[in-house]
């Protein structure tokens, strides 16, 4: 806790300009909350008041199971008698207790009870596993106010509406909370929402100013308040409510709400009031019930049962007609049967009734045509196959300790019939770990290591050389092999260097600037400035690792963390932040001794998706005011002065090379400011910052834009979003097996294309088809243009004469919204099916589910969806087979899935090995069992 208290002295709102804090004088008035949909009332710190109606709300207990102790029997029986064969044997079992039955009741009821009981036991076992996962979540611990300023541990399921909850760093929020205060004086806290929307960048939340004094346990001794807000709903990004405190009413908005299953980061602790608990929370409102999925073999068996039952009915009808005829015309002559004393079952005077009763008897007598034992065998085999998947040591991830898990055994054989794989990107294909790999400083490129895209291209080149050499003479073949050996030697030598102890976030290697060698470079001053920008221009917080003595960084994004690690390795270690300053330890200097330098922060203009840049204005120890800026190269280059473009041509060339290598790039620039110039600008900036009105944000952006001009280019960075181990090889093997792979991601198109190259979905020579919407207010014009692009692309593929030509379709979310409309989706699907790879960018969770449904229903083939976050749940449940990645973070995707694996690479073995054998064995067993039962059974 002492480390948290040190950080508490920081007022983080001073660092931000746009989205994180509002001027105190512009507190919004209370919302008008009345009418349907706004009936929730929460009494703060008085949970007992919610024990009785009308304030009796749901508990914080959650359940994702299909059954409970009350509903298991009726629901499970309903599921079992969806099977045609079970319905037949149920009817036969009922008739078996009547005189019509040719068998004893036990002989008919026992097999049915065994089959249904075994299937229900398997369902119960699988649902019990879901129940245990729910209990693991429900039994998590959190600090809750017990009274008199005393906080104690409670399980999540015991949290009630109105409870004051204290959540500490790296813990998940147990319910939807109203943020009251945090370890920072101004109530700022950082939240990671990857489990909700898949985004890994941290969101900044802020408390109301009136609750900021509630920053320690004792402050809640006499705390009272009331919240009136909207009713539970699934909208993650909206919230309307009022907070009544100290006879005042304050408006609430989403920036004060901490959602369940998001995680507290970079903040020692926060206090909050539970507003929505359990299934009332927004994440649970977004959850959907697990659909009932059946395999194709099971549906095929139903069809076969219909055919067999039709055959059985025909045989029974013929037998019954013959029985009725013989009963009427021949039975009166059979004196030994005493026809005068027979009952209705053998009455020559009522031949029709006798025929009908015989029909029922015949349906049971010839019932061996319906193979009930086959269902028993299939259930047993599926359970054993699921255990093989669970115990496969080759799909066990040692890093996380997670094995593969078959969460249901109903779909084992479907794994061998997958035609299309729809995959998320972040956290599924990639590790979401950024590694600093290359940089360009003063027009000179540094960094000799290759990216995964470059290594994949080199491997493909080696294969092409080998194929080319096989067609040439033996002399040329030897020469080609020598080139291949040289290429392998280069790759191998780099792999040997990779064996040294890795530094997380830093894969850079270049002796020219490592270990202080940059002092010998001709542009040493520019390299120093470049490293200082990396070490100063950020919002991260350093934390001392007591074991190693080094510093780790809590950054808002993985990119920012990688920059700080790179600066540290270059000799510029950021080690301390105070309210007004950043401290950097410069390891290498002209004196040979480390120097600790202080840079006073004057202003910070944070990075936003609209601005695409971040700027910090600091004063160094010599009194010089510096503007340091980093951002997208297109934005930075437009703001360069005439004298600041000295390295523009070389840097642009390096940026293009980095982009082709699949790397994420940023440009770095600076500007020296005069005291008078800064003072004049700062006055305007403060006026805009404290202004009141709807145009405040626009005024701030305009004033910031005035200062971010006439910059001098310093260089550029290139970081790599690391793929998970074995992803390119896995995708390559699955492609060889004939599977089509679609990537559905929320990233921008450029990033998605880079990852496509890195994971071998896109290859050199593959023709790319990019479908994008034009800028127009007329929707019909946009739709017509998109339809024309799809039609032209389809025509191009049909006219392609090269049989080995491969196409890749790339489409963004805005365009996809039009392509999924009823009058266009079939043309879009036709084009996508003709392409070897499909990448959908900037897609929402709902669009992921809609694309999955389109592929499943449009192609009629088996689809598999794989993802790791709550934003992938819809896609996972919509697909024929859903696979969840059981990574370090939450279990939302896993709990909604049919199978779970720890890494994407295990998907290859799950499909190619287990899927193949499960399908083959089940299919052979069905055929052999049916033949033996129907042809050998009668004998």
N, C-alpha and C positions, 0 to 999 in steps of 0.2 A: 503493500500500500504506500510506502513512502515515495516510491517512484511516481505513483499516481498523483500524490499531493504536489510534487514538484511540477508536474505537467498541469496541475490545476491552476497554477498562477498565470497560465497563458490565456489571453483573451483571443480565441481564434477568429472571432468576427472581425478583428482589426486587420486580419490578413486578407479578407475577402471583400469583394466589391459588389458583385452582382446578385448572386442567387442565394446567398447564405444568411443574410441579415437585412432587416429593414430599418429605416431610421426610426428612432424611438418616438418621434413626434407624429408618426403616421400609423399608429395602432388602428387597425380596422375596427369599425363598430361591430356589434354583435349581429349574427345572422338572424334572419327572420325564420324561425323554425316552428312550423305549425302545419297541421294537415297530415294525411297518411304518409307513411314512410319516415316520419321524424318523431317517433314516440318514445325513444329510449331515454331513460333517466338513470344516471349513475351517481350514487352518493359516495363521494371520495372518503376513503379511510373508514367506511361504515359498511362492510360487506354483509353484516347480519340483516341489514334492511332489505337485501335482495333475496331473502329466504321465503318471502310470501308474495302472493300475487297482489297487484299486477306487476311487481318488480322482480318476479321470480324468473331468472334467466338460466340459460343452459350452463351446466358445469364445464370445467376445463378438460374433462375426460373426452378423448377422441377414439374413434374406432373405424378402421378401414376394412373390417372383415365382412364377408358375405352373409354370415349367419351369426346368431347368438343362441343362448341356451333355449330360448322360447321358440324361435323361428326355425331352428335347424331342421327339425323333423318334417314340418310341412314343406319348407322350401326345398330341402334335399330330395324328398319324395317327388315333388313336382319336377325337379330337374331330371331324376332318374326315369320318370315315366314319359319324358319327351322322346325316349327311344322307342321305336316301333316294336321291337322284339319284346321289350319289357311289358308293353301294353298287352301284347298277345298272351304272354304267360300270366299276366294278372287276370285276364279273362278266364284263361284255362284253370287257374288256381281257384277262382270263384266257383266255376262249374264243377270242380273236382269234389266239392262237398255235397253235390246232388247225385241222385241215382244215375244220371246220364253219363257219369265219368267211367271210362274203362279202367282207370287206375285209382289207386288209393290217394286220398287227399294229401298225405304226407309226401308222396313221391312227386307231386306237382308243386306243392308250396315250398318244400325245402330248397330245391334248386333256385327258385325265384328269390327266396329270402337270402340265400347265400350270395347271389349275384348282386342284388340291390344293396345288401348289407355291406359287402366288400367295397362297392363303389362309394357308398356313403361314408364308410370308414376312411377311405382315401381323401374324400372331400373334407372330412373333419380334420384329418391330419394336416392338410395344406392350409386350412383356415386357422388351425391352431398356431401354425407358424406366423401367420399374419397377426394373430392375437398377441403373440409374444413380442413381435416387433412394436406393436402398439403399446404394450406394457412398458417396453424399454423407453419409449418416448414419454409416456404418462408418468413414469417414475423418475424422470430427471429432477434434479434439485435446484431450487432457486430461493433466494432470501426474500421473506415476506414480513411486513410489519405486523407484530403480534400485539402491540399496544405499549403505551408508556415509552415510546421511542426505542423499543427493543425489536430487533429483527432476528428471525430464526429461519432455519431451513425448512422448506416444505416441498413436497413433490408437486410436479406441474398439475396433476389432476385435482389437487386441493386448492389451487388458486381460484378465487372467486371474483366476480365483478365487484369493483370498488376497492380491491386490495391494493395497497402500496407495495410495489415490487422493486427490489434492488437487483439489477443485472450487472454483472462484472465483465471485464474485457474477455472477448472470444467466447462468450456464452450466447446461446440463442434466446430470443425473446419468447416467453412461455405463452403469451396471449397478445392481442392487439392492445398496445399501451399508449396512454397520453404521456409524452415526455414532460417531466416537471423540472429536472435539473440534471447536471452531469458533473464530472470531475473538472471541467473547465468552468471558469467563472461566469462566462456568458451563455452557458447552457448548450454549447455546440457538442454534437457527438457524431461519430462516423458509423455508418451502417452498411453492411454487405448484404445485398438482396439476391445473390445468385440462386438461392433455392426458389425464389419467386418468379424472376424474369430472366434468369440466365446471365445477367450482366455482372461482371466482376469488378467494375470500378465502384469505389465507395460513394455512397450518398451522404450528404451532410444534412442532419436534422437539427432543429433549434427549439429550445423551450421558450415559453412566454416569459417576458421580463419579470412579471409579477411573481413567478414561482422560483426565480433564481436563488433566493435565500434558503430554499429547502434543499440544501446541499450536504446535510449530514443526518445521521440517524435520529438524533434528539429533536431535530426540527419538526418531526412528524408526530410528536406527542399529542398536540392539540389541533392538528391539521384537519380542516373540514372544507368541503367544497361540493359543488354539484355540476355535473356535465349533462347537457341536453343535446342529443345528436341524432343522426340518421339511424335507421334500423339496419340490422345486418344485411350486407349485400356483397356481391363478388368483385366490385370495382376496386382494384389495387391502387389506383392513382387518384382517387377522389375521396374527400371526407368533408362533411359539413357538420358543425356543431358549435355550441357555446359553452364557456366555462364560467360559472358563477363563483366568485371568491372575494371575500372581504367586501361584500355588498356591491361589487362591481361585476360587469359581464364582459367577457373577452371572447372574440371570435377565434375559432380553431380552424386550421386547414391541414392538408396532408403533411406539411413540413414538421408538424408536432407529433405525428403518429408513427409509432414503431410497430411494424407488423410481425405477427407470429412467424417463426421459422427464419426470419432474417437474423443476422449475427452482429453483435457489437464489436467494432474494430477501432483500434487507435485511441480508445477512451477507457480510462480506468474503471469507471462505473457510471451508471445512470439510475435515476429514480423515475418510476412511472406508475400510472394508475391503470388497472385492468379495465378496459372498456368492453371488448368483445372476447369471450372465452370459448374454448372448444370448437364446436361446429358452427358457432356464430362468427368466428374469426374469418377474415377475408380469404386467407389461404385455403381454409376448409370449405368456404363457400364456393371456391373455384374447383374443388375436387369433384370428380364424377365417379359414380359407382362402377365397379369393375364389370365390364360386359361378359356375358357367357360366350366363350369361344369354343367351337367344335372343329376338329380336324377334318380334312377332306376324306380321309379313309372312313371316319365315323359317319360322315354324311353319305358316303358311297355305300357303306354297309346298310344304312337305312333304305337306300334304293334297292339293294339286293334283297333285303327282307321283304319289301313290297312285292318284288317279283316272286320270291319263294312263297309268300303268303297267297299270291294270286294262283300259283301252281297248286298249293295245298287246297285252296278253295275249289279249284276246278276238279281235282281228284275227289274231294269230299262230295261235291255236287253230283258227280257221275255215280259215285258209290251210293249216295242217298236216293237218287232216282231209281237206280237198280233195285235198291232195298225196298222202296215203296211199291214198285211193280211186282216184285216177287212176293211181297207181303199180301198184296191184293189178290193176285191170281193163283198163287201156288200154296200159300200158307193154309187155306181151308182144307187142302188134301193131305196136309201133314198132321195126321191124327195124333202122333206121338207128342206134338207140341201143344195139344189141347187148345185149338184156336178159339173154342167157345169161352175159355177162362182167361184169356190174355188181357193185359192192361193196355193203356194207350200207346205204350212203346212198341208193341207188336200186335196191333189190332187190324185185321184185314178189313174191318168195316170203316176204319179211319186211316187209309193209306197215306194221305197227305201229312197228317199229324205224326205218323210213325216215321215218314221220310225226314221231316224237320228235326225230330229228336235224334234221328240217326246222323243227320248232318253235324249236329253239335258233337256227338260222340266221335264221328270220323275226324273232325277238326282236331280233336285231342289225340286220337289214335295215330294219326299221321303227323303229329306235331314234331317228330324228329327232324322234319325238313327245316325247322327253325332252330338254328344252332345256339342255344342258350349258353352252352359251355364255352363257346368261342368268346363271348363277352367276358367270362371269368378269366379265361387265359389272357385276353388282351389287357385287362386291368392289372393282372399280376405282372405281366411283362413290362407294362408301362411304368409301374412303380419301381421295378428293378432297373430299367433304363434310366429313370430319374436319379436313382442312387449312384449309377455309374457316372452321370454328369456331376453330381455333387462331390464325388470322391476322386475326380480326375486331378491328379497332382500336377499335370501339365497346364491346367487352367487355374492354378493357385498363385496368387500374387504375394510374393514374400514381403514386399515393401509395406503393403497395407494389411496383410494377413487375411485377405478376403478370398474365399474360394468361389468357384462358379456355383450357382444355385438354380435348380429347376423348381420354381415356385408353384408350378402346376405340371402334372404329368400328362395332361390331356393332349398336348400339342407336340410331343416328342418327335413324332414322325413328320410333322409339318416342317421341321428344321431342314429336312432333306429335300424339300420342294420349293424353297424360296427362289423367287425370280427377281425381285427388286428389293434393295436395301435403301431405306431412307434414314439418313444419319444427321444428327446435330454436329456442330463443329467444336465450339468452345467446351473444353472439359471432356469431350468424347474423342475427337481426333487429336486435339491438342491438349497440352498439360496446363495451358494458361500460365506458363512460366516464360517471361521475357528474358532473353540472354543478349547482353551487349556483344556484338560480333565484329562490327566494322565501323569506321568513321572516316570522314574527310575533313582535314584541317588545313586551312590556307592553300587549298587546291591540291593537296597531297593526300592520297588514299593510304589508310593504315588498316591493318588487320589482314592476316594471311590465311586464316581458317576459312573453310568452305561451308556454306549453308547446306541444309538438307536438300534444298532444291538443286544446288550445284552438284552435290554428290549423286543425287538421283539421275541428273542429266549425264554425269560421267559414267554411271553404271549402264545407262541406256546406250551411250556411245560405244562402250566396250562390247555390248551385245550386238550392236549394228556392225561393228568391226568384225566380230566373229562370224556373223552371218555373211558378210561381204567376202571375207577371206575363204569361206568354204567353197565359194564359186570360182576361186582363182587357182592358179597353179600352185604346186607345193612350195616353190621358191617364194612366191608372193604370200602364201599362207604363213610361212616361217617369218617373213618380214612383218606381217600383220600381227602375229602372235607376239613378236618382240615389242611392237607398239602397245599391245594390250598389257604385256608384262610391265612395261614402263608405267602405264596408267595405273595398274594395280599397285605398283610400288609406291606411287605418289599417295594414293589413298591409304595404303597400309601404313606408310610412315606417319601420316596425320593421325591415323587411328592409334598408333603407338603413343603419340604425344598426348592423345586424349586420356590415356590411362593414368595420368597424374591426377592428384587429388583435385576434384573440380571445385570451383567457387560458384555458388548459386547466383545466377543472374549475370555471370561474366564468363564468356567463352572467347574473349578477345586474346589474340596472340600476335605480337609484333615487337621485336626487341628494340626497334628504333625509338620507342617512347616508353617502354616498360623499364622499371628499376632505375628511374631517373635519367635514362639515356636521352630523353627529350631535350635535356639541356644542351645537348650537342647538335641538335637540329638547327637548320638556318632560320626557322620560324619559331624559335622557342617562346618568344613573347606571345604569339598567337595561340600556341598550344597551352600556355599557362592560362590565358583568357578563356579558352575553350573549356578547360577543366574547371575553372572557377564558375562558369555559367552552369555546368552540370551540378556543382556542389552547392550553388546558392539559389538557383531558380527552381523552387519546388515548395511544397507544403508539408513535407514529411517530418517525422519526429524520430530522433535517434534514441535507441535503447541500448544500454550497456549490457553485454553478455558477461556475467560475472565469472563464468567458467573459462571462457577464452580471452577475456579482456578486450575483445573487439566490439564493434557496434553493429547492430542490425537496425533496419529502417522500416518504420510503419508508414507506408506511402499510400496515396489514394489510388494509384494504379500500378500494375506490374512494371510498366515502362519507366515510371519515375524511380522505382526501387532499383532497376537495372542501371539507370544513369548515375545514381549515388554510389553504387558498388563500383562502377567504372571509374568515377572520380577518385574514389578511395584507392583503387589499385594504381591509378596514375600518380598518386601521391598527394591528393587533395581530399582529406577526410573531414566530412561534415560530422561534428561530434556534439554540438550543443545548440539549442535554440532557446532564446528568452523572448519576452514579450516584444522587444524592439530590435533584436539582433540575431544574426546567424554567425556561428563560430566555425572556422575551418582550420584544420591543422595541416600545414603545408610541409610535407616530409622532406622535400628536396629544395634547397635554396643555394644561393651563391656562397653563403657562409658554411654550408655543410651541416647545419643544425636545423631541426624542425622548428617551424615558426607558427604560432597560433595567431590567426588574424580574425578581427571582428568586423563584420559588415552590418551596418545599421539599416534595418528595413524601413523605408519611407512609405512605399505603397506596393501593393500586390494586386495585379489584375489577373484573376484566375482563368484557367482554361475552360472553355465551354464548347459544345459542339457547333455553335454558331460562329464563335470567334476563331476557333481552331488555332489558338495561340495562347501562351501565358507570358506575362511580363512581370518583372520585379524591379523596383527602383531602389537602389541602395546607395549608402555613402561609405566609402572605404576609409581606411585609417589615415589617409592623406587628405581627407576632406573632399575628394572628388566624387561627384554624383554620377552614377552609372545606371543606364537602363539596360537590363539584360532580358533577352526575349528568345523563346523557342516556340516553334510551331510548324504547321504544314509548309512545305517548301513553296507552294503556289502563293500562300498568304505572305510569307516572309519576303520573297523575291519582289512582290509588288510594292513593298515598303522600303526597299533599299534606296539609298542616296546614289547620286552619280559617282561619288568617290568610294562608295561601299560595294561596288560590283567587281572588284579586282579579281576575286576567285569564282565569279559566277559561272563562267563557262566550264571550268574543270569540275566544280561542285555539281553542276547539272549533269555532267556526264557520269560522275560517280553515283549520283542519285538514281539515274536510269539503270545503271548496272546493279545497284542494290535492289531496285524494284524487280528486275528480272530474276534476281536470286531469291525472291520471295521474302524480302526483309521489309520491316516497317521503318519508315524514315521520318526524321524531323530535321529542320534547319535551325541553326543557332546564329544570332546576331546581337549586336550591342550598339550603344550610342552614349557618348559623353554629354552631360548636360551642364550648362552654366547655372549658377545659383539663382540669378534673376529669372532665367527662363523657367526653371523648375518652380520657383515661388509663384510666378504668375499662373502657371498651369495648375498648380496644386490648389490655388484659391478657387479656380473654376471647378476643379474636381470636387472640392468640399461642398461648394454650392449645389452641384448636381447630386451629390451623395445625400444631402440633407433636405433636398426638395420634396415637396408633397404633390402627388398627382400621378395619373396613369402613365405619363410619358417619362417618368423618372429613369426607367431602365434605358430608354432610348437616349436620354441626355447623357447618362453615364457612358454608354458605348461611344457616343460622338466625341466626348471629351477624351476618352481613352485613345480613340483613333487619332486624335490630334497629336498625341505624344508619340505614338508608335509609328513614327515616320522617320525618313532619312537615316535608316539603320545601316550598319556596316556588317557585311556578311563575314562570319568567322568559320563556319564549317557545317557539317551535317553528321547525324548519327544514324546507325542502322542496327536495329535489334531484331531478333528472331523469336517468333512465337513457336516454342519447341513442340514438335509433334510427340505424341505418346510413342513409346518404344514399339517398334515393329509395325507401325501403321502402314507405311508404303508397301512393305512386303505382303501384309495381310490383304490390302486392297488389290494388289497385283494378282495374288493367288485367287481371290474371289472373282476377279475379272476373267482370269483364265478359265474358271469353272463356269463362265457364262452368266454370272450375276450382274445385273445393272445396279449402279450405285448413284444415289441422289444425295446431295448435301443441302440441307435446309439450315441456313444460318442467319443471325441477325446482324452480321458484320457487313461493312460496305463491300462493293463489288471488287475493288482492287485487292483488298485483303483476302477475300474468298478465292480469287483467282490465284494469288500467291500460294495459299494453302493447298489449292488444287494441284499445283505443280509439285509442291513438297510431298504430298501423299500419293503421287503417281496417278491421280484421277485425270489430270491434264498432262499430256506428253508433247514433246517437241514434234511438230508436223501435224498435230491434231487441229482440225479446222474448228474455230470457235464461232458460235452463233450467239450474238448478244442481242437480246430483245429488250428495248427500253422505250418508255413512254415519252412522247414529245411534250413540250411545255405549251399547253393551250387550255383556255377556260372552257372550251366546248368539249364535253365528254364524248359526243358522237364522233368528233374529229379524231380524238385520241384513240377511241376504240377501233375506228376504221384503219388508222395507221398501224396499230398493233396487229390487227388481223392481216393486214397486207404484209407486215414483216414475217409473221408466222407462215403465211401462204408461200411467200418467196423462198423462205428457208426450206420448207418442205419440198418445193419444186427443185431447189438446188441439190438436195440429197438424192432425189429420184433420178436426176440427170447425171449424177456423179458416175463416171465410168470406171474409176479405180475400185476394184472389189475390196481392197484393203484399207480404203479411206475411212477415217474415224472422225466423228463430229462430237462437239461438246456444246451443250445449250446452257447459256447463262442468262438469268432473268432476275430483276429486282422485285421487291415487295409491292411497289406501287403499280408496276406493270402486271404483276401476278394477280392483283385484285381484279383487273379487267379480264385477264386470261381465264380466271376461274368462273366467270359468269356463264350462264347456261348456253348462250348462243355462240360461245367461243371455246369452251373447255375441251370439247372433243377434238378440235383442230390442234389445240395446244398439246393435248395428250398424244395425238398422233405424231407430232413433231418430236416430242420428248422421247417417245418409245423408240424412234429411229436413231436417236443419239446414244453414243456409248456412255457419256457422262452428263449429268444434269446438276447445275449449281443454282440454287435459289437464294438470293441475298436480301437482307433487310426484311425478312419475313417475321410476322407476329406468331405467337403460339397458336392462335386460331387458324392462321393460314397453313401452318404445318399440318394440323389435323385435316384441313380441307384438301390439301394436296395428297395426303395419304389416302383419304377416302376416294379421291378421283382415280388414283393409280389402282387401288384395290378393286373398285367397282368397274372401272373402265377397261382394265386388262383382263379381269377375271382370274388373275394369277396370284400366287401367294406373295404377300408383302411382309417385310420385317422392318420395324422402326426401332432405332437405338438412340438413347439419349441419357443424360445424367442429371438434369435439373427439373424443377417443377414445371418449367415452361415447355417441357417435352412430354408431359403426362398425356395431353390430348392426343398427340401423335402416336404414342406408345399404345394407348387403349384403342385407337382407331384401326391400327394395323392388325393383320391376321396374327402376327407374333410380335410381342413387345419385349424388348431387351433393355434393361436398365444397367447403367454403369455404377457400380457400388464404390464410389471414390471416397475422398476424405470428407466431402461435405455431406449435405442432407441426403435422406433416403426417399424423397418423394417419388423419383422416377423408379427406383427399385420396388417400392411398395405397390406401384401401379403396373408392374411388368409381369411377364410370364416366366422369363429367365433373367438372371443377373450375372454379370461378369465384372471383374475388377478393371480390365483393360480392353480396349477395342481389339487388340491383336488376338485375343482369345476367341473372337467371333469366328475366325477361320476354322479352328478346331471344333467349335460348337456346331458349325454347319457342315463342314466337309467330312468330319469324322463321325461325330455323334449323330448328326442329321442323316447322313448317308446310311449308317448301320441301323438306326432306329426305323427308318422307313423301309429298308430292305427286309429286316427281320419281321416287322409287323405285317408287311404285304405277303411275304412267304408264308407266315403262320396262318393268315386268313385263308389263303388259297388251299394250303395243305389241310388245314382243319376242316374247311368246308367240304373238300373232296372226301376225306376220311369219314366225316360225320354223315354225309348224305349217301355215300355209296357203300361204306362198310358198316354204317350204323344199323341198317335193317338186319344184317346178318350177325 
